[in-house]
Amino acid sequence: MRAVALALTALQASLAWGQITITRARPSPSEIPPSDENGSPTSIAVPEETGEPCAAIADTVTRANANNIIAIDAQVAYDCLRSVPVLQTDAEQTIDGILNMLQFQSNLGFLANPPDDYFNDPVDLVAGMEDIRNRLGSGEYQNEYDFEAAIGNLLGRSYDGHLAYDGYAFAGAFRWRRDPDAALISASTDGTEPRIYSARDANQASASEVTQIDGRPVTDVIAEEAAYSSYHDPDARWNTMFVLQPAESSGFFVNPRNYPGPSTSISWENGTTTEYPNAAIVQDPDYWSDVFDGQSFYNTFVSVRSLSGRRLRARSESPRQRVPKRLQIPRDASLTQTLSRDGSVPESYPDPVVQHDAEDVPLAGFFIDTDSMQNVAVLMMQTFDAEDADQFQAVIQDFLAEAQSRGSERIIVDVRTNGGGLIFLGYEAYKQFFPDVEPYGGSRYRYHEAVEILGSSISQLSRPQNPSLYASPFNYHAYLDQDLNAFTSWQAMSGPTTFNNDQFTNILRYNLSDPLLIQSDRFGLGIQLTGYGDRANFTTPPFPPDNIIILSDGICASTCAIFVELMTRQSGVRTFTLGGRPQPGPMQAVGGTKGSSVLDLQYLLQLSSAVVSGFAASQREAQDWSAVLPLDFGIVPVDASVNFHDSIRLGTEGSGVPTQFINDTSSCRLFYTPAMYFDVREVWGAVADAVWGGSGGGLDAGRCVGGSDTDERAQVGANPNGGGAGDGGDGGAAGENAAAVGVGPRGWVVAVGVLLASGVGLVG
């Protein structure tokens, strides 16, 4: 088993106008940078500076081996992006489109007026977009990059990984990259005061603490860059900046979201300072032959009217891309280039007893023969995104059966770096642990004029008329009410109810025995959930809740949040956290979005177009609907989506506060030690000792970070502060819109939290 730190090899690149050495690596789903399997190191001559940085990049790219990673000087890439003009008409159209898209963001009102104990500042996204419009009109944005960055960073302040609108200039042309030798860890040698070290030095007894980055205190820089992460919890954001062992990632300090400058200087306590050149990884080398300046970059990549722009947009809408980009952890080539085992278990991990075969489905079971791990089994579950749902189900079932067969008494469920996946795989995982419990999974979505148009139209269709739209999230037939009764009409489902001066549907639950929603290969998982149908014979929980612990680094989002909510709130399983800011106190296990589904922009565009053409009774009505429904954009988005469903906790429906705004602390928290970064058995052993090493086999609170051991009430956000919430009363139902029955597109599937188009070639 190799040490992670030793694998953090340098990005072998001289990042200047001279030579660049390109290092090939084994690819993975969200790896940075992407590559194929058969390339070799290549030197590429970069032309002398011509005054047109985009032309210099184009020359480099067109002469490069297409099979190799193309890394260029970060400053040159930044200069190219800031030479791209902003076109007023396209920018205005994009602002209008984003405002229409934002109406579907479930927590729009709560973001502007959050509860008092919410960690983050209020953000009024609608007012923010209007401010960007005003700045655009006054000429403040001198280039496309600055305009797109303003939008991306505004939406980023929602700290919701389901919400995004990232344009190509800001987030599509390049991936910013620091040298992997600059990768950092946050670790404590005494268990109480973590320090920041270089990952390459951390396994040395004489390792020197990092004190400054670019001449500033290291903690200030880390906190500042962490603020661009999509996680709502500051401890989870902190963790994203460091080496993420489960994801084989150098973290977001090495893979920053925003331009990191031309170089990065790191200083250590021993007086040493090293300057590392920064890079930009070219993401779409195929289209650079048409680029010779900023305007041609716009025509090639930004404009929706260009052929390459349409191709890029179509590729970004691939149905397989189910986890939103902001929830993907960048896997690093230097950490994955010599895999010798099948599946996607991290290379530094011990051999699993059972695992999913797919390279992009890190799901596996371990039985570790150490003193701390006697009678403890570990289920590593880093994703719920699996095309082969049947195997996903089988791996968990086989793991639990093997644990019982071996006499294991306790289970660690390791969900670190889990960005989500298919909604119903989260339910399936829960039902395998507690098959005798009916999952609650309450949710709702925001009610507004566009929702009324879509819902009242689509809900006219029955299953025989159109089974695909019957399962649409805008069709009342797709849900049950809070008490698991069928809704009788769209109006009965849509309400609206009023909270925090905003309107919502009634509480929604899924019919988990519906064969169309669950068992259909086309519209659902293609499997029967445990506890239903031919799997109704699973009736006994394999382990009691006190013998299960969920281990998290806070980097748990979307479907991971659904799974944790069910395990903790409905069955009393405890959570345990690692890492976080270097300060005492508790930490949340779910630091990512707790929204329960995400709607892709393209889904909204296609569905809106189908409803207007198929249901509007007149041309005038079609025009009126088009004014409020999502419309096309002037620039190519590489990532565009909204959080559609809020998650509403069982027992807190009257407060109206989504779980996103409820602070759920873990039962105990540990800081990482250097050894934990190199051997995952150190992680699991320390967790087992803390959770079950106390008096009577209970929690050993003395091992926890000071002030981090919390009671059961705090672990499920007891007494959430509903600051700013409304009275919870029902509002009057909105008026009906008459519409002619028409035929819409086929092939909407429920996924992720993601609802994606498939089936009829809707992506052009």
matplotlib code that plots the C-alpha trace (Angstrom):
import matplotlib.pyplot as plt

x = [0.0, 1.7, 1.5, -0.6, 2.0, 4.6, 2.2, 1.9, 4.4, 5.0, 3.1, 6.2, 5.9, 7.9, 5.0, 6.5, 6.5, 9.2, 8.7, 5.9, 6.3, 3.0, 2.5, 0.0, -2.2, -5.0, -8.4, -11.3, -14.8, -14.0, -10.3, -8.3, -6.9, -8.6, -6.6, -6.7, -4.6, -2.0, -0.2, 3.3, 5.2, 5.5, 7.3, 5.4, 7.1, 5.0, 5.4, 6.9, 4.4, 2.5, 0.3, -2.6, -2.6, -5.5, -3.5, -0.5, -2.7, -4.3, -0.9, 0.2, -3.0, -3.2, 0.4, 0.0, -0.6, -4.4, -3.8, -1.9, -2.8, -2.2, -1.0, -0.3, 0.9, -1.9, -1.2, -1.4, -4.8, -6.1, -5.0, -6.7, -10.0, -9.9, -9.4, -12.8, -15.3, -18.7, -21.6, -24.4, -27.3, -26.1, -25.3, -28.7, -30.5, -28.4, -29.4, -33.1, -32.7, -31.0, -33.8, -36.4, -34.3, -33.9, -37.7, -37.3, -34.6, -36.5, -34.9, -34.8, -36.6, -34.7, -31.3, -32.4, -33.8, -32.2, -32.7, -30.6, -28.3, -27.5, -23.7, -23.7, -24.6, -28.0, -27.9, -30.7, -30.0, -32.6, -31.4, -27.9, -28.7, -30.3, -27.2, -25.1, -27.5, -26.9, -23.2, -23.3, -25.2, -22.8, -19.9, -18.3, -17.6, -14.9, -14.7, -16.8, -14.7, -15.5, -19.2, -19.4, -17.3, -19.7, -22.6, -20.8, -19.6, -23.0, -24.7, -21.8, -22.8, -25.9, -23.6, -25.9, -24.1, -27.3, -27.4, -25.1, -24.8, -21.2, -20.3, -17.6, -15.1, -15.3, -15.4, -15.2, -12.1, -9.5, -9.1, -6.9, -4.1, -1.5, 1.5, 0.6, 3.8, 1.9, -0.8, -1.5, -2.9, -4.4, -3.2, -2.7, 0.2, -1.4, -5.1, -5.9, -4.1, -4.0, -1.3, -1.0, 1.8, 2.9, 1.5, 4.9, 6.5, 3.7, 5.1, 8.4, 9.0, 10.8, 8.0, 7.8, 4.6, 3.4, 3.1, 2.4, 1.1, 2.0, 3.3, 0.0, -0.9, -1.7, -5.0, -6.3, -5.6, -7.2, -10.3, -10.6, -10.3, -12.5, -15.3, -15.6, -16.6, -20.2, -20.6, -22.8, -20.8, -17.5, -15.8, -16.7, -15.4, -12.1, -11.7, -12.1, -8.9, -6.7, -5.7, -8.9, -7.7, -11.0, -11.3, -7.7, -7.7, -5.2, -8.1, -9.3, -6.2, -4.4, -7.6, -8.9, -12.2, -10.9, -7.7, -4.9, -2.4, 0.7, 2.5, 2.1, 4.7, 4.7, 6.7, 7.5, 8.3, 11.9, 12.5, 12.2, 10.2, 9.3, 7.5, 5.4, 4.2, 0.5, -1.1, -4.3, -5.4, -7.1, -10.5, -11.6, -8.5, -10.6, -12.0, -8.9, -8.0, -10.6, -9.3, -6.8, -8.0, -10.6, -13.4, -12.8, -12.7, -16.2, -17.5, -16.0, -16.8, -19.2, -21.8, -24.7, -24.9, -21.5, -21.3, -18.7, -20.8, -23.8, -21.6, -20.1, -23.5, -24.8, -21.8, -22.4, -26.0, -24.9, -27.4, -24.5, -23.3, -25.6, -23.7, -23.6, -20.1, -19.9, -20.3, -17.7, -14.3, -11.4, -9.5, -5.8, -3.8, -0.8, -2.9, -4.6, -2.0, -0.9, -4.1, -3.7, -7.1, -10.5, -13.2, -12.5, -11.4, -8.6, -5.2, -3.9, -6.8, -6.5, -8.2, -12.0, -13.9, -16.8, -16.9, -18.8, -17.0, -17.4, -14.4, -16.6, -18.6, -16.5, -18.6, -16.8, -16.8, -13.8, -12.9, -9.8, -7.8, -6.4, -7.1, -9.2, -11.3, -12.1, -15.7, -16.0, -16.8, -16.6, -18.8, -17.1, -19.9, -18.5, -21.3, -24.9, -24.3, -24.3, -25.6, -25.8, -28.2, -28.7, -25.0, -25.1, -27.9, -26.1, -22.8, -24.5, -26.5, -23.5, -21.5, -24.1, -24.5, -20.7, -20.6, -23.2, -21.5, -18.1, -19.7, -19.1, -21.0, -20.5, -20.5, -18.8, -20.4, -17.8, -19.5, -16.6, -16.4, -19.9, -21.4, -24.7, -26.2, -29.5, -32.1, -33.6, -30.2, -30.1, -33.4, -32.2, -29.1, -31.2, -33.8, -31.0, -30.1, -33.7, -36.1, -38.9, -39.1, -41.1, -38.8, -40.3, -38.3, -40.6, -40.0, -41.6, -40.8, -41.3, -44.7, -44.8, -46.4, -44.1, -44.6, -48.4, -48.1, -46.0, -47.8, -51.4, -50.6, -48.6, -50.9, -53.7, -51.8, -52.5, -50.1, -51.6, -51.5, -47.8, -46.0, -42.8, -44.5, -46.7, -43.4, -42.5, -41.7, -44.4, -47.1, -49.1, -49.4, -45.7, -46.1, -48.1, -49.0, -47.6, -49.7, -48.9, -52.3, -52.6, -53.2, -56.5, -55.5, -52.7, -54.4, -54.4, -50.7, -49.6, -51.3, -49.6, -48.5, -46.7, -43.4, -40.9, -42.9, -42.6, -45.0, -44.5, -46.3, -47.7, -45.4, -44.5, -43.4, -42.5, -44.5, -41.6, -43.6, -44.6, -43.1, -42.9, -41.0, -38.7, -38.6, -38.8, -35.5, -36.4, -37.8, -36.5, -33.7, -34.6, -34.7, -37.1, -36.3, -35.6, -38.7, -41.1, -42.5, -40.4, -37.9, -40.6, -39.1, -36.4, -38.0, -35.3, -32.5, -29.2, -27.7, -29.1, -28.7, -26.3, -23.9, -23.8, -21.8, -21.8, -18.3, -18.1, -15.8, -18.7, -18.2, -21.6, -24.3, -27.5, -28.5, -25.8, -27.8, -31.0, -29.3, -27.9, -31.3, -33.1, -30.4, -30.2, -33.7, -35.8, -33.5, -31.3, -27.9, -25.2, -22.7, -19.0, -16.8, -13.2, -11.2, -12.7, -11.4, -8.6, -10.8, -12.8, -16.5, -18.8, -19.1, -21.8, -21.8, -23.6, -21.8, -23.1, -26.5, -29.4, -31.7, -33.3, -33.3, -31.6, -33.1, -30.8, -31.4, -31.7, -34.5, -36.4, -35.8, -37.0, -40.0, -41.0, -40.8, -42.9, -45.5, -45.8, -46.1, -48.3, -50.7, -51.0, -54.6, -53.6, -50.6, -51.2, -51.1, -48.0, -46.3, -47.4, -46.1, -42.8, -42.3, -42.1, -40.9, -37.1, -35.8, -32.7, -29.5, -27.1, -24.0, -23.0, -23.3, -21.0, -23.0, -26.5, -29.0, -31.2, -32.1, -35.7, -36.9, -36.3, -35.9, -38.4, -37.7, -40.3, -41.8, -40.7, -43.2, -44.9, -41.7, -41.3, -37.5, -35.7, -33.0, -30.4, -30.8, -30.8, -27.5, -27.1, -23.9, -22.1, -21.8, -18.0, -15.3, -11.6, -8.8, -6.8, -3.4, -0.6, -0.8, -4.5, -3.6, -1.4, -3.3, -7.1, -7.0, -5.7, -8.9, -11.3, -9.4, -9.5, -13.2, -14.0, -11.9, -13.8, -17.3, -17.2, -14.2, -15.8, -17.4, -19.8, -18.8, -20.2, -18.6, -15.2, -15.8, -12.3, -11.0, -13.3, -12.2, -13.1, -16.8, -17.6, -19.4, -23.1, -26.3, -28.9, -31.0, -28.2, -27.3, -30.7, -31.0, -33.4, -35.3, -34.2, -34.4, -37.0, -35.9, -37.9, -40.3, -43.9, -46.8, -46.9, -50.4, -51.8, -52.1, -54.9, -54.4, -53.4, -55.9, -56.0, -54.6, -56.7, -54.6, -55.2, -54.1, -51.1, -48.3, -45.0, -41.6, -40.8, -38.1, -37.8, -35.9, -35.6, -32.0, -29.7, -31.1, -31.1, -33.9, -32.5, -33.8, -33.2, -34.9, -35.9, -32.7, -33.7, -30.1, -29.3]
y = [0.0, 3.3, 6.4, 9.2, 11.8, 10.0, 10.0, 13.7, 14.1, 17.4, 18.7, 18.4, 21.6, 24.7, 27.1, 30.0, 31.1, 28.5, 24.7, 22.7, 19.1, 17.2, 14.3, 11.6, 9.9, 7.4, 9.0, 9.0, 10.5, 13.9, 13.8, 17.0, 17.1, 14.6, 12.2, 8.8, 5.8, 5.6, 8.9, 9.7, 12.7, 15.3, 18.7, 21.4, 24.6, 27.7, 30.5, 33.9, 36.4, 38.1, 40.5, 38.1, 35.6, 33.6, 33.2, 32.0, 29.4, 28.4, 27.8, 25.7, 23.6, 23.0, 21.7, 19.5, 15.8, 15.4, 12.5, 14.6, 17.0, 20.6, 22.8, 26.4, 29.3, 30.5, 34.2, 33.7, 31.9, 34.6, 37.3, 35.5, 35.2, 38.9, 39.8, 38.2, 41.0, 41.1, 41.5, 43.6, 41.9, 38.3, 39.3, 40.9, 37.9, 35.7, 37.8, 37.5, 33.8, 33.3, 35.3, 33.0, 30.0, 31.3, 31.2, 27.4, 27.6, 26.1, 28.2, 31.6, 33.3, 31.6, 32.5, 36.2, 35.9, 32.9, 31.7, 33.6, 30.6, 29.9, 30.0, 32.2, 35.7, 36.4, 36.7, 38.1, 36.4, 38.3, 41.7, 40.5, 39.7, 43.1, 44.7, 42.8, 44.1, 47.7, 47.2, 45.8, 48.8, 51.2, 49.5, 48.1, 44.7, 45.3, 41.6, 38.4, 36.7, 39.4, 39.4, 35.6, 35.6, 38.1, 35.7, 32.6, 34.1, 35.6, 32.2, 30.6, 32.6, 30.4, 27.6, 25.2, 22.7, 22.2, 25.9, 27.1, 29.1, 29.0, 30.4, 29.1, 31.9, 31.7, 28.0, 26.1, 26.9, 26.1, 24.4, 26.3, 24.2, 24.6, 22.3, 19.1, 19.6, 22.5, 20.2, 20.7, 18.7, 20.0, 17.6, 17.4, 15.6, 15.8, 15.6, 19.1, 21.7, 21.0, 22.7, 23.0, 21.0, 20.2, 16.8, 15.7, 16.3, 15.2, 11.7, 13.0, 13.6, 16.8, 18.3, 22.1, 23.9, 26.1, 29.6, 31.8, 31.6, 34.5, 36.4, 36.2, 34.0, 30.5, 30.3, 33.5, 32.3, 28.9, 30.5, 33.0, 30.4, 28.0, 30.6, 29.8, 26.2, 25.1, 23.7, 25.5, 24.4, 26.3, 23.2, 21.2, 24.1, 24.0, 20.3, 20.7, 22.7, 19.8, 16.4, 14.2, 10.7, 9.0, 10.8, 10.5, 14.3, 17.0, 19.2, 22.6, 24.5, 22.6, 22.8, 26.3, 27.6, 31.1, 32.3, 31.7, 34.2, 33.4, 31.5, 30.5, 31.1, 28.9, 29.6, 27.3, 27.8, 26.7, 29.8, 28.0, 29.6, 27.9, 29.5, 27.2, 28.2, 27.9, 26.3, 26.3, 23.0, 23.3, 21.6, 21.5, 21.4, 20.4, 23.8, 26.1, 26.1, 28.8, 31.1, 34.0, 36.7, 37.4, 38.0, 34.7, 33.0, 34.5, 33.4, 29.9, 29.1, 31.6, 32.4, 29.9, 30.7, 29.0, 25.4, 24.6, 26.4, 24.2, 21.1, 22.1, 22.8, 19.4, 17.7, 19.4, 18.1, 14.5, 12.4, 10.4, 13.6, 13.1, 14.7, 18.5, 19.8, 21.8, 18.6, 16.7, 16.2, 16.6, 13.4, 13.9, 12.0, 11.7, 9.9, 7.4, 6.6, 3.2, 1.5, -2.3, -3.4, -3.4, -1.0, 2.4, 1.7, 4.2, 2.7, 3.4, 1.4, -2.2, -4.8, -4.9, -8.1, -6.9, -3.9, -2.5, -3.3, 0.1, 2.4, 5.4, 3.8, 3.8, 1.4, -1.4, -3.4, -3.9, -6.1, -4.9, -7.2, -4.8, -4.4, -1.3, -2.9, -6.2, -7.0, -3.7, -3.7, -0.7, 0.2, 2.8, 4.6, 7.6, 7.9, 7.0, 7.5, 4.1, 3.0, -0.6, -0.1, -3.9, -4.3, -1.3, -3.1, -6.4, -5.0, -3.5, -6.7, -8.9, -6.7, -6.8, -10.6, -11.0, -8.8, -11.0, -14.2, -13.0, -12.0, -8.3, -6.3, -2.8, -0.9, 2.2, 3.7, 6.0, 8.6, 11.0, 13.0, 11.6, 14.2, 12.3, 10.4, 8.7, 9.7, 6.2, 4.6, 6.7, 5.2, 1.7, 2.0, 3.1, 0.3, -2.3, -1.1, -0.6, -2.5, -2.3, 1.6, 3.5, 6.4, 9.8, 11.8, 14.8, 17.6, 20.5, 22.9, 26.6, 27.7, 30.5, 31.4, 29.2, 26.2, 26.7, 26.7, 23.6, 21.7, 22.4, 21.5, 18.3, 17.1, 16.7, 13.7, 10.2, 7.3, 5.7, 9.0, 9.7, 7.6, 9.7, 13.0, 11.1, 10.7, 14.4, 16.3, 18.8, 16.1, 15.5, 11.8, 11.4, 12.1, 11.1, 13.5, 13.7, 10.8, 8.6, 9.3, 10.0, 13.7, 14.1, 17.1, 19.5, 22.1, 19.7, 19.2, 22.7, 24.5, 26.9, 27.2, 30.3, 30.4, 33.2, 35.4, 32.8, 30.2, 26.4, 23.2, 21.0, 18.3, 15.7, 12.1, 9.4, 6.2, 3.8, 0.8, 2.5, 0.3, 3.2, 5.4, 2.8, -0.4, 1.0, 0.7, 3.9, 6.1, 4.7, 2.6, -0.7, -2.5, -3.3, -1.4, -3.5, -3.9, -3.8, -6.2, -9.3, -7.9, -7.5, -10.5, -8.2, -7.2, -7.2, -4.6, -6.4, -4.2, -2.0, 1.8, 2.2, -0.2, 1.9, 5.1, 7.4, 8.8, 12.1, 14.9, 17.2, 16.7, 14.9, 16.4, 15.8, 12.1, 11.6, 14.1, 12.2, 9.0, 10.6, 12.3, 8.9, 7.1, 9.7, 11.2, 8.1, 5.4, 7.2, 6.4, 8.7, 10.7, 11.3, 13.9, 14.4, 17.5, 21.0, 24.4, 24.4, 25.4, 23.6, 22.9, 20.7, 20.1, 19.1, 15.7, 17.0, 20.2, 20.1, 20.8, 19.2, 19.8, 16.6, 17.1, 19.2, 20.3, 20.8, 24.0, 22.0, 20.0, 23.2, 24.6, 21.5, 21.0, 24.6, 24.6, 21.4, 22.8, 26.0, 24.3, 21.5, 23.1, 26.8, 27.5, 30.5, 32.4, 35.1, 32.6, 31.0, 34.4, 35.1, 31.7, 32.2, 35.5, 33.7, 30.2, 29.5, 30.7, 30.3, 32.1, 34.3, 32.5, 28.8, 27.5, 24.7, 24.2, 25.4, 24.0, 24.8, 23.0, 22.1, 20.2, 21.4, 18.6, 19.0, 17.2, 14.9, 16.7, 20.2, 20.8, 23.5, 25.7, 25.5, 25.7, 23.5, 21.1, 23.2, 25.8, 23.5, 23.0, 19.2, 18.5, 15.2, 13.2, 13.7, 15.1, 14.3, 16.2, 14.3, 13.1, 12.8, 9.0, 9.1, 10.6, 7.6, 4.7, 4.7, 2.0, 4.7, 6.7, 3.8, 2.6, 6.1, 6.4, 3.0, 3.7, 7.0, 5.8, 2.5, 2.8, 4.5, 3.2, 0.3, 0.4, 3.9, 7.1, 8.0, 11.8, 12.4, 11.6, 14.1, 17.7, 19.9, 20.9, 18.6, 15.8, 16.5, 14.9, 13.4, 16.5, 18.6, 15.9, 16.4, 20.1, 20.2, 23.4, 24.9, 28.7, 29.5, 33.2, 35.0, 32.2, 32.9, 31.7, 28.4, 28.9, 27.8, 30.3, 30.3, 28.2, 30.1, 30.4, 27.7, 28.3, 26.9, 24.8, 22.6, 19.0, 18.3, 15.7, 16.6, 15.0, 11.5, 10.3, 12.2, 10.2, 10.9, 10.9, 12.3, 14.7, 15.1, 15.0, 14.6, 14.3, 11.0, 8.8, 11.0, 12.8, 16.0, 17.1, 18.5]
z = [0.0, -1.0, 1.0, -0.4, 0.2, -1.8, -4.8, -4.8, -7.7, -9.3, -12.3, -14.4, -16.2, -16.9, -17.1, -19.0, -22.6, -23.2, -22.7, -21.1, -20.1, -20.2, -17.9, -18.9, -16.3, -15.9, -16.3, -13.9, -14.0, -12.4, -12.8, -13.3, -15.9, -18.2, -20.4, -22.0, -21.2, -23.8, -24.0, -23.0, -21.6, -24.3, -24.6, -26.4, -27.6, -26.8, -29.3, -28.4, -27.0, -29.9, -28.0, -28.4, -25.6, -27.1, -30.3, -28.4, -26.7, -29.9, -31.5, -28.6, -28.6, -32.3, -32.3, -29.3, -29.3, -28.9, -26.5, -24.0, -21.3, -22.3, -19.5, -20.1, -18.0, -15.8, -16.5, -20.2, -19.9, -17.6, -20.1, -22.9, -20.9, -20.0, -23.7, -24.6, -25.2, -23.4, -25.8, -24.3, -26.0, -25.2, -21.6, -21.1, -22.5, -20.2, -17.1, -18.1, -18.5, -15.2, -13.4, -14.9, -13.9, -10.3, -9.8, -9.6, -6.8, -3.9, -1.1, -2.8, 0.1, 2.8, 1.2, 1.4, 4.9, 6.6, 10.2, 12.8, 13.5, 9.8, 9.3, 6.1, 5.2, 3.6, -0.2, -2.3, -5.7, -7.6, -6.4, -7.0, -10.7, -11.1, -9.7, -12.2, -14.9, -13.7, -13.7, -17.2, -18.4, -16.8, -18.6, -15.4, -17.0, -19.6, -20.7, -20.7, -18.0, -15.4, -16.3, -16.0, -12.8, -11.2, -11.9, -10.9, -7.6, -6.8, -7.1, -5.3, -2.2, -1.9, -0.8, -2.6, -4.9, -6.8, -7.9, -10.6, -13.8, -14.9, -18.4, -20.6, -20.2, -16.4, -15.8, -19.1, -21.1, -18.4, -15.1, -12.8, -11.3, -8.7, -8.6, -6.7, -4.7, -3.2, -1.8, 1.9, 4.8, 8.1, 10.8, 14.5, 16.2, 19.6, 18.7, 19.8, 17.7, 14.0, 11.8, 8.1, 6.4, 2.9, 2.0, 0.7, 4.1, 6.4, 7.0, 8.2, 11.9, 11.1, 9.0, 9.2, 9.5, 6.6, 7.9, 4.8, 1.3, -1.0, 2.0, 3.9, 6.9, 5.7, 7.6, 6.0, 2.5, 3.1, 4.6, 1.8, -1.0, 0.9, 0.7, -3.0, -2.2, -2.7, 0.8, 3.3, 6.4, 7.0, 8.4, 5.3, 3.2, 5.1, 4.5, 0.7, 0.6, 1.7, 0.4, 0.3, 0.7, -0.1, -3.4, -4.3, -4.7, -3.8, -2.8, -3.9, -3.0, -5.8, -7.9, -7.2, -8.6, -9.3, -11.0, -8.4, -9.9, -12.0, -9.2, -5.6, -2.9, 0.2, 3.3, 6.2, 9.8, 9.2, 7.0, 3.6, 0.8, -2.5, -5.4, -7.6, -11.1, -11.6, -14.6, -16.6, -18.1, -21.5, -21.4, -25.1, -27.3, -30.4, -31.1, -30.7, -34.4, -35.0, -32.2, -32.9, -30.4, -27.8, -30.3, -32.1, -28.6, -28.0, -31.4, -30.9, -27.2, -25.7, -28.3, -28.5, -32.2, -33.0, -34.1, -31.4, -28.8, -29.7, -29.5, -26.2, -24.8, -26.0, -24.4, -21.1, -21.2, -21.3, -19.2, -17.7, -15.9, -13.0, -10.1, -10.5, -11.3, -8.1, -6.1, -8.0, -6.2, -8.7, -8.7, -9.5, -12.1, -9.8, -7.2, -9.7, -12.3, -11.2, -10.1, -10.0, -8.8, -10.5, -9.3, -7.9, -4.3, -3.6, -4.3, -0.8, 0.8, 1.9, -0.4, 0.0, 0.6, -1.6, -4.0, -7.0, -10.3, -12.0, -11.9, -11.1, -8.2, -5.0, -3.0, -1.0, 2.2, 4.5, 7.4, 9.2, 11.4, 14.0, 17.8, 17.3, 14.5, 16.1, 15.3, 13.3, 9.6, 7.2, 4.3, 2.1, 0.2, -1.7, -4.2, -5.0, -8.7, -10.3, -13.6, -12.4, -9.6, -9.3, -8.4, -6.0, -4.2, -4.2, -2.9, 0.2, 0.7, 0.4, 2.8, 5.5, 5.1, 5.3, 8.4, 10.1, 9.0, 10.4, 13.7, 13.2, 15.8, 14.7, 11.4, 10.2, 7.1, 5.6, 3.4, 3.2, -0.2, -1.2, -3.6, -4.1, -7.0, -7.7, -5.2, -4.8, -4.3, -1.1, -0.1, -1.0, 1.1, 4.1, 3.6, 3.7, 7.2, 8.3, 6.1, 8.6, 8.5, 5.9, 4.8, 5.2, 2.7, 2.9, 0.3, -1.4, -4.2, -4.7, -6.1, -8.7, -12.0, -14.1, -11.9, -12.2, -16.0, -16.1, -13.4, -14.4, -18.0, -17.4, -14.7, -17.3, -18.6, -17.3, -17.3, -20.4, -22.3, -21.6, -19.0, -19.3, -18.4, -15.8, -13.8, -14.3, -11.1, -12.2, -12.3, -9.1, -10.0, -9.3, -5.5, -2.4, 0.3, 3.8, 4.9, 1.9, 0.3, -3.4, -4.4, -6.1, -8.3, -9.2, -7.0, -4.0, -4.4, -5.3, -2.5, -2.1, 1.5, 2.8, 4.8, 5.1, 2.7, 0.0, -1.4, -1.7, -2.6, 0.1, 1.5, -1.1, -0.6, -3.1, -3.7, -3.2, -4.5, -7.8, -10.5, -13.0, -10.6, -9.1, -11.1, -14.7, -16.5, -18.4, -15.7, -12.5, -11.0, -12.7, -9.4, -6.6, -3.4, -0.4, 1.8, -1.1, -3.7, -4.1, -1.5, 1.2, 3.0, 4.3, 7.6, 10.3, 10.7, 10.5, 13.2, 15.9, 15.4, 18.4, 16.6, 13.4, 13.0, 9.9, 9.3, 7.4, 6.6, 6.0, 2.2, 2.0, -0.3, -2.2, -2.0, 0.7, 2.7, 2.1, 3.3, 6.4, 7.2, 7.1, 9.1, 11.8, 12.1, 11.5, 13.0, 15.5, 14.0, 15.1, 13.0, 13.5, 11.7, 10.9, 10.3, 10.0, 11.1, 13.6, 16.5, 19.2, 18.9, 17.0, 13.2, 10.8, 9.1, 6.1, 4.9, 1.4, -0.1, 1.8, -1.1, -2.3, -6.1, -8.7, -12.0, -14.9, -17.0, -20.2, -18.7, -17.9, -21.3, -23.1, -20.9, -21.1, -24.9, -25.1, -22.8, -24.7, -28.0, -26.8, -24.2, -24.9, -26.2, -28.3, -29.7, -27.1, -24.3, -25.7, -25.7, -22.1, -20.9, -22.8, -20.9, -17.5, -18.4, -18.6, -22.0, -24.0, -23.0, -24.9, -23.8, -23.4, -19.9, -18.8, -15.6, -15.0, -12.6, -9.6, -6.4, -7.0, -3.9, -0.4, 2.2, 5.0, 8.2, 9.8, 12.8, 11.7, 8.9, 10.8, 11.0, 7.2, 7.6, 5.0, 6.4, 4.5, 7.2, 10.2, 12.0, 12.7, 14.6, 14.8, 18.0, 18.1, 16.0, 15.6, 13.9, 11.3, 12.3, 9.7, 9.9, 8.9, 5.5, 4.7, 6.1, 6.2, 8.9, 11.2, 10.4, 11.0, 14.1, 15.7, 15.0, 16.4, 19.6, 20.1, 19.3, 21.2, 23.5, 26.4, 29.5, 28.8, 25.1, 24.6, 23.4, 24.8, 24.9, 26.1, 22.6, 20.9, 20.0, 22.9, 22.8, 19.9, 21.7, 21.5, 22.6, 20.3, 20.1, 18.8, 16.3, 14.5, 14.8, 17.8, 18.2, 14.9, 14.8, 12.2, 12.1, 9.5, 8.9, 8.2, 10.2, 8.3, 7.2, 4.0, 1.2, -1.3, -4.3, -7.4, -10.2, -12.9, -16.4, -19.2, -21.6, -24.5, -24.1, -26.3, -26.7, -25.0, -25.3, -24.0, -21.7, -18.5, -15.9, -12.2, -11.1, -8.4, -7.3, -11.1, -13.6, -17.0, -20.6, -22.5, -24.9, -27.8, -28.8, -27.1, -27.1, -30.5]

ax = plt.figure().add_subplot(projection="3d")
ax.plot(x, y, z, "-o")
ax.set_aspect("equal")
plt.show()
